[in-house]
Amino acid sequence: MLRALMFILPLALTIYAFIDCLNTPEEETRHLQKVVWVLIILLFPIVGPVVWLVAGKARHAPAGGRTPSEWHSGRRGRWVAPDDNPEFLKSLRDETASSPREKDESLLKDWEADLRRREEELKRREQGEDKDQA
């Protein structure tokens, strides 16, 4: 098993570095051209991939922020607790201003109006088809 690992590990490292180099845009490669990096990776099995991973690619901070939580939040700046966030508190006030019953009733009225409109449209279509057939 250990003998196989001596061949598989450098091969996996070379394949990873090779694919990473091919997927890296030309402007993000450092020190040498991309073609030269590919040749170094392929000609020097252990040293080439390690050098590519250390010095070949321009590595920079994630675009969205410094931490994973900032990457997903879409906003920069200081984090604010929900009870200190005026926008969150306003949304709570808006939700509690109207009761769930009122919301349900307004939704039901909208559905009934939509149903009436669709029924009238179907009646008009049926009457139009009857006239065409006569």
N, C-alpha and C positions, 0 to 999 in steps of 0.2 A: 504494500500500500504506500509506503514511504517513497519507494522508487518511482511509482507512478506520479506521486505528488511533485517530485523533482522535475518532471516533464510537463505536467498539467499546469502548474502554477505559473511558470514563465510564459507558457503558451497563452494562458488566459490573460495575463498582464499585457502581452504583446497585442493580442486581439483587441482588448479594451482600449489601449492607447492608440492603436491604428484607427479604430472606428471613431474615437474621440477626436483624433486629428482630422479625419476626413469630414466630420460634422462641424468642425470649428470654422467660422468664417475667416477669410484671409486676413482681414484687418485685426483680428484678435490673436493672431500668432505673434510670438515675440522672438526677437533675435535673428531668426532665419525665415526663409520662405517656406510655405507649406509643403512643397514638393521635397525639399531637403529634409524636413522633419519626418515625412513618410519614409524616406530612405534610411534615415538614422534609426527609426523605430524597427524597420524590417531587417536591417543589416546587423544591428547589435541587440540581440534578443533580450537581455535583462537590463543593460545600461540604457539603451535607447528609450524604452517606455518610461523608465524612471526619470530620465532627464526631461522627457516631454511633459510628464505630469508635474515636475517641479518647476521647470523654467520655460517650457514651450508655449504655454497658453496664458493669456492675460486673464487673471482671476480677479474679479471685483465683487464688491458687496452686492447683494440682491437689490433689484431696482426699487422694490416696494418699501424697504425699511431694513432695520438692523436685526430684527428678530422675527421668527416665524409668525407670531401674532400680528406684527405690523405688516407683514406681507399680505395678509388676508383682510386686514381692516380697511385698506384703501385710503387711509388718512394718516397724516403724519402729525406729530405733536404729542402733547401729554394726554395720557389716558384719564378719562373722567368717570368716576363711579356713577351708576345709574341714578342714585338719589341726588347727585349733584348736577346731573345733565338736564338743562332746561328743556331741551327738545324731547327727551324721554318723558319727563314729567308732564309736558303739555300733551303728549300722545295719550298718557294715562288719563288725564282730565277729559280729553275728548271721548275716550272709550267709556268712561263712567258717567258722562253727562247724559247720554241716552241709554235707557235700560235695554237689556237684551230683548225684552218683549217688544219694545218699540222697533228695534232693528228687524226682528222677525216679521212684524206686521208690515213694515215698509217693503221688505223683501217679498212677502206674499202678494202685496198689491202690485208690485212690479211684475211678478210672474203671471198674475191674473190678467193684467193689461196686455202682456206679451201674448198670452194664450188667446185672448179675444181678437187681437190683431191678426194672428195666424189663422184663426177660424174664419174671419171675414175674408181674408185673402184666399183661402180654400174655396169658400162659397163663390167668390167672384170668378175664380178659375173654372169651377164646375158650371156656372151659368154661362160663361164664355164658350165652353166646350159644347153645352147643350144647344146654343144658338148656331154654332158652326155645323153641328150635325143635322139640324132641322132644315 
